[in-house]
């Protein structure tokens, strides 16, 4: 089993695995962005053209994500993070729902804090230099911001013994939402967008609207907190 194998590795070996995995995630996200551009936005300008600053910040984010994962591995080895490897199907669904709602609320709060002028100038402004988002901008952020998001995720895992399947589902869902939110185009047909919105989830255009108007659409996975706190703006 993968967890058993990871448990037996040294810190250096485990860290090398996490670094390689994060590089694959980064490359896979860029490939997904190319796929989306090809099929949904073939006339997109400057596709695939990255500045040195963008590449530097993206590499920084990849390295920080790798370091955060290694830190989580150490906490797991120390027994601070506990993972349930024998969960029933209903426990997997419950844990996934808890992770989505808990992280969504925590990220909404963190995002609101990031838009306070003092903190905005320190870190979050870099991500908002892009009014027209691309998948690369998912990784273009201040190192402080990347560290904050990653630490929040590890901190959340310390509170409960989540099933390993729920953790994997959440991480894959987080990547999907991140890629589609930064695709810079409307991927969903209008009926699907309305249906997803009615269920309370965000959709690809949701975050793009936030880059156009920084006062709205602070949520990541759901629209719940935006609706309750009057920061929601729907795509027209």
N, C-alpha and C positions, 0 to 999 in steps of 0.2 A: 504493500500500500504506500502511496505517495507520502502520507504523513509519517509513517514509520521510517521511510527512507530519509526524510528531512530531519527527523529527530536524531538520527545517527550521524548527521553531517557535522563538520566543524563549522565555526562561525564564518571562516573565510570561504569554505565551500558553499555554504548556504547563501552567503552574500553574493557570490559569483552567479549562482543560479537565479537569484532575485534580480540582479542587474541584467542578466541576459533576458529574463522574462519581460522586464520593463522595456528593454530595447525592442523586443518583438511586439509588445503592445503599441509602442510608438509607431513602429513601421507599419503595423497592421491598421492603425488608425489613419495614417496618411494614405495607405492603399484604399481604405474604405472611402476616404474623401475623394480620391481620384475616380473611384467607381460611381459615387454619387454625382460628381461633376459630369462625367461622361453621359450618364443616363438622364439626369434631371436638370442639368444646367450646362450644356455643352458650350455655350458662348461666354462662359465665365472668364473674365480678364485676369491676367497674371497668375493663372493657375500653375502651381508648382514653383513659383518664383519666391524664394525666401531671402530675407535680408540676413546679414551676419548676426545682428542683434536677436532676431527671431530664433535663429538656430542655436545661439548661445543660451538664451532663456529656456528654450525647449530642452536642450541637453541638461541644463541645470535642474529642470523639473523632473526629468527622467532619473537623474542621480539622486535627488532628494526622495523621490518615491521609492527608489531602491533602498536607500538608507532607512526610511520609515518602515519598510517591509522587514528589513533585517532587525530593526528594533522590536517589531512585533514578534519576530521569531524568538528573540531573547526573552521576551515577556512570556511567551508560550512555554519555552523551556523551563522558566522559573515558576510556572504554575499560576501566573497572574492572569493570563488569557487561557481559558479552557474551552475546548471545542467538543461538541457532542458528535460522536461518530456512529451512534446507533439510534438516530432519531427516526420516529415514525413519520409517515407522510404528512400527517396533520401538524406535527411539530415543525417540520420543514416549512410548511406554508405559514404557520404562526410566526416563526423566527424571521422569515423573509419579510412578512408584513411589518413586524416590529422594527427591523433594520431600516426598511424604506421610510416609515413614518418618523422614527427617531432621528435618522440622519437628515431627512428632509427638513424637519423642524430645526435641528442644530445648524444645518447649513444656511437656512433662511436667516436665523439670528446672526450667524457669523457674517453673512453677506450684508445684512443691514448695518452691522458694526463697521464692515469694510468701507461702507459709503459715508461714514462720518468723516468730515473733511480732514481731520488729523491723520486718521488711519488710511484714508484714501490717498493722500499725498505720499505716505510712506511706502505703500505697497500696491493697492488695487488699481491705481491710475494706469499702470502699464497695460493691464488686460483691456482697459477701456480706450486705449488709443486706436482700437479697431472698431469702427462703426460697421464695416462690412466684414463679417466673421468668416473664417475658413477653419477647417479641421485643425490646422496647425495652431491656431489661436487658442485651442483647448489647452495647449501646453505652454503657451506664451504667458507667463505670469511672474511676478516677483518671487524670489526664493522664499521670502517670509510668508507669502501667501500659500505657496506649495507646502511649506512646512506646517502651516496652520491647518490646512485641509487634511493632510496626512495624519497629523497628530490627533485630530478630532476622530478620525476613523479608528485608530488604534485604541484611543481612550474609550470609545463606545464598546469595543470588543471586550474590555476589561470588566464590564458590568454584569455580563450574563454568559452562560455556557451555550452559545448559539450552535446550531447544527452546522457541520462543515458544508453541507449542501446549500444551506441558506446563505452562508458567507460567499460561496462560489456564485450562486444565483445573483446576489446583490452586486458583486463586483462586475459581473458580466452586464447586468442591467445598467450599472453606473457608466460603464464604457459606452454602451449603446446610446444612452441619453446624452452623454458628453459629445459623441461624434455627431449625432443627428442635430443636436442643438447648435453646433458650430459648423454645420454644413453650408449655411448661408443661403439656403433655398427651401422652398416649400416641397417637402418630400411626400407628405400625405395628401391624398385626394381630399377635397373639401368635406365630403361626407364623413370620411374617416377622422379628419381633424376635429370636426364638431362632436363626433362620438367620443373620441379620446378626451376632449375637453369636458364633455358632459360627465364623464366618469371621474373627473377631478385630476387627471394627469396632465402634465405638460406635453407639448408637441414641438416639432423642430422650429417653427417660427416664434415660439414663445420667448426663447432666450435672445433671438435676433432682435426682437422688439425692445428687449432690455438694453442692448447695445445702442439702439437708436434713442431710447429715453431711459436714462439711468434711474429714474424714480419708480419705475414699474417692473413687474415680473421678476421678483427676487428669488422665486422658488426654483428648485432643481428638478424634482421628480413629480411633485404634485402642485396643483394650484390652490390647495387648501388654505395655506397661510396667506397667500396673496389676496384671496377672496375675503377671508376673515378680517384682514388688516387693511383692506381697501388699496392694495397696490397692484391689482390685476388689470391687465389690458389685453383684450382679445385681438387676434389678427382679423383684419377686415377682408 
